[in-house]
Amino acid sequence: MYDNVNAKGLLHAIKPALSVSIMSADFLNLGKAIISLEESGVKLLHIDVMDGNFCPSLTIGPSVIKQLKTSMMLDVHLMIQEPLNTLDQYIDAGAGMITIQYESTMHSHKTLQTIKERNPNIIRGISLNPGTSYTVTEPLLDEVDMIVLLAVNPGWNGQKFIAATKSKYESIKKLIKEKGKDILTVIDGGVTLENFEQISALKADIVVSGSAVFKGGDINRNVQIMIDALKKISTQTRNK
C-alpha cells in the first residue's frame, strides 16, 4: 500500500501523470489488472465512487477500496451526496487523494477543511460537472490541492469528450496563475486513445482514463501510448 505522507511531492515529481480508472477493469481479474498497471509504470489508481443518488450509476465503496493492495496512490473521486457524512471511511480506506464534487453538497468548503483536519497529507480536490462554471472554485482555492474538470456528465457510459472543456480548462489555469496558487489541474472523462494526444496538449497535470487503458486487453501498450504523449508535451513545454 502506498504511504501518502509525501503525496503532493510525488504528484509534482511525476506530472504530467496518467491516473487509471479501475471501474473499466475486469473485476473478476482485478488483481492481475492492478499488477499490469504497476508494471506499466502507472502511479495513480483512480476510483470512481458513485452512490446511485448524485449520479445514476452505483459502484464501489470504502470496504472494497480498503482491500486494494497496490503501490499506486489511490485517487478517490467521490461522486456521492453529502460526502462529509462518510469522509472518515475513505480516509481510513487508504485514499491518497480525495476529490469531491462541487455540486454534491452545500458545504464543499467545510468538507475540504475536514479532509485536512482528519489527514493533512491527503491531496484535496474539487471536481466540476460540465455545466458548472469554473468561477465557483475561486472561494475554495485556499482549501484545494487540485481542480478536476469533468469532460463528460458523471454516471452515463459512452459519452464523448465535451469540446467546451478546453476553454473552461484555460480559464481555470488563468485563475490559478492570477491568484498565485500551487494547484494541480486534472482532466477526467471522454479520454480515448484517439483523442489522447489532443487532450495532452491542454497540459493538465493529470489525465484520467479508464476504458481506453483496458481496450483490447493490452494494458501495457495502451499505457505506453498515453505516457509517451504526456512526456512529449512536457518536453516541448520545457524546451520553449
C-alpha positions, 0 to 999 in steps of 0.5 A: 500500500502506498504511504501518502505522507509525501503525496503532493511531492510525488504528484509534482515529481511525476506530472504530467501523470496518467491516473487509471480508472479501475471501474473499466477493469475486469473485476473478476481479474482485478488483481492481475489488472492492478499488477499490469498497471504497476508494471506499466509504470502507472502511479495513480489508481483512480476510483470512481465512487458513485452512490446511485443518488448524485449520479445514476450509476452505483459502484464501489465503496470504502470496504472494497477500496480498503482491500486494494493492495497496490503501490499506486496512490489511490485517487478517490473521486467521490461522486456521492451526496453529502460526502462529509457524512462518510469522509472518515471511511475513505480516509481510513480506506487508504485514499491518497487523494480525495476529490469531491464534487462541487455540486454534491453538497452545500458545504464543499468548503467545510468538507475540504477543511475536514479532509485536512483536519482528519489527514493533512497529507491527503491531496484535496480536490474539487471536481466540476460537472460540465455545466458548472462554471469554473468561477465557483472554485475561486472561494475554495482555492485556499482549501484545494490541492487540485481542480478536476474538470469533468469532460463528460456528465458523471454516471452515463457510459459512452459519452464523448469528450465535451469540446467546451472543456478546453476553454473552461480548462484555460480559464481555470489555469488563468485563475490559478496563475492570477491568484498565485496558487500551487494547484494541480489541474486534472482532466477526467472523462471522454479520454480515448486513445484517439483523442489522447494526444489532443487532450495532452496538449491542454497540459493538465497535470493529470489525465484520467482514463479508464476504458481506453487503458483496458481496450483490447486487453493490452494494458501495457501498450495502451499505457505506453501510448498515453505516457509517451504523449504526456512526456512529449508535451512536457518536453516541448513545454520545457524546451520553449 
